[in-house]
Amino acid sequence: MSPFHQVAFELREDLYSEIKHLTEQEKDSFFHDVLLDQIKKRKSRDMQEKMKHGYLEMAQLNAQVCREFEEAESEALTVGELVLAAK
Protein backbone atom coordinates (compact mmCIF):
# COMPACT_ATOMS: atom_id res chain seq x y z
CA MET A 1 0.00 0.00 0.00
CA SER A 2 1.35 3.40 -0.95
CA PRO A 3 2.06 5.96 1.79
CA PHE A 4 0.50 8.57 -0.46
CA HIS A 5 -3.11 9.28 -1.34
CA GLN A 6 -4.39 11.18 -4.29
CA VAL A 7 -6.93 13.91 -3.69
CA ALA A 8 -8.98 15.44 -6.46
CA PHE A 9 -10.68 18.79 -6.11
CA GLU A 10 -11.94 21.56 -8.32
CA LEU A 11 -10.48 25.04 -8.59
CA ARG A 12 -12.11 28.14 -9.94
CA GLU A 13 -10.56 29.29 -13.19
CA ASP A 14 -9.05 32.42 -11.61
CA LEU A 15 -7.23 30.31 -9.02
CA TYR A 16 -6.09 27.72 -11.52
CA SER A 17 -4.72 30.41 -13.81
CA GLU A 18 -2.32 31.37 -11.01
CA ILE A 19 -0.72 27.92 -10.93
CA LYS A 20 -1.27 26.38 -14.37
CA HIS A 21 2.26 27.31 -15.48
CA LEU A 22 3.77 25.09 -12.75
CA THR A 23 4.99 21.57 -13.41
CA GLU A 24 3.09 18.69 -11.80
CA GLN A 25 5.86 18.32 -9.25
CA GLU A 26 5.73 22.04 -8.45
CA LYS A 27 1.95 21.85 -8.09
CA ASP A 28 2.26 18.86 -5.76
CA SER A 29 4.82 20.70 -3.67
CA PHE A 30 2.71 23.87 -3.67
CA PHE A 31 -0.43 22.12 -2.49
CA HIS A 32 1.54 20.11 0.06
CA ASP A 33 3.01 23.30 1.54
CA VAL A 34 -0.33 25.11 1.53
CA LEU A 35 -2.04 22.17 3.19
CA LEU A 36 0.62 21.88 5.90
CA ASP A 37 0.39 25.62 6.56
CA GLN A 38 -3.39 25.50 6.86
CA ILE A 39 -3.25 22.47 9.17
CA LYS A 40 -0.78 24.30 11.44
CA LYS A 41 -2.98 27.40 11.49
CA ARG A 42 -6.09 25.37 12.27
CA LYS A 43 -4.34 23.51 15.10
CA SER A 44 -3.11 26.82 16.50
CA ARG A 45 -6.61 28.35 16.35
CA ASP A 46 -8.09 25.23 17.94
CA MET A 47 -5.54 25.36 20.77
CA GLN A 48 -6.21 29.07 21.32
CA GLU A 49 -9.94 28.39 21.51
CA LYS A 50 -9.39 25.55 24.00
CA MET A 51 -7.16 27.77 26.14
CA LYS A 52 -9.65 30.65 25.96
CA HIS A 53 -12.46 28.31 26.99
CA GLY A 54 -10.34 26.92 29.84
CA TYR A 55 -9.42 30.36 31.14
CA LEU A 56 -13.04 31.47 30.98
CA GLU A 57 -14.10 28.36 32.90
CA MET A 58 -11.46 29.03 35.55
CA ALA A 59 -12.21 32.76 35.83
CA GLN A 60 -15.22 32.25 38.08
CA LEU A 61 -13.33 29.82 40.33
CA ASN A 62 -10.33 32.15 40.50
CA ALA A 63 -12.56 35.10 41.43
CA GLN A 64 -14.17 33.02 44.19
CA VAL A 65 -10.76 32.00 45.57
CA CYS A 66 -9.67 35.65 45.56
CA ARG A 67 -12.79 36.67 47.49
CA GLU A 68 -12.22 33.90 50.03
CA PHE A 69 -8.68 35.06 50.76
CA GLU A 70 -9.45 38.79 50.65
CA GLU A 71 -9.85 39.03 54.44
CA ALA A 72 -6.63 37.09 55.09
CA GLU A 73 -4.69 39.31 52.69
CA SER A 74 -6.11 42.44 54.31
CA GLU A 75 -5.13 41.14 57.74
CA ALA A 76 -1.61 40.30 56.52
CA LEU A 77 -1.24 43.80 55.09
CA THR A 78 -2.37 45.38 58.36
CA VAL A 79 0.02 43.25 60.42
CA GLY A 80 2.87 44.01 58.02
CA GLU A 81 2.19 47.75 58.27
CA LEU A 82 2.15 47.53 62.09
CA VAL A 83 5.47 45.68 62.10
CA LEU A 84 7.05 48.26 59.83
CA ALA A 85 5.63 51.15 61.89
CA ALA A 86 7.06 49.64 65.09
CA LYS A 87 10.62 49.71 63.72
Stockholm file with secondary structure:
# STOCKHOLM 1.0

chainA/1-87         MSPFHQVAFELREDLYSEIKHLTEQEKDSFFHDVLLDQIKKRKSRDMQEKMKHGYLEMAQLNAQVCREFEEAESEALTVGELVLAAK
#=GR chainA/1-87 SS CCSCCCCCCCCCHHHHHHHTTSCHHHHHHHHHHHHHHHHHHHHHHHHHHHHHHHHHHHHHHHHHHHHHHHHHHHHHHHHHHHHHHHC
#=GC SS_cons        CCSCCCCCCCCCHHHHHHHTTSCHHHHHHHHHHHHHHHHHHHHHHHHHHHHHHHHHHHHHHHHHHHHHHHHHHHHHHHHHHHHHHHC
//
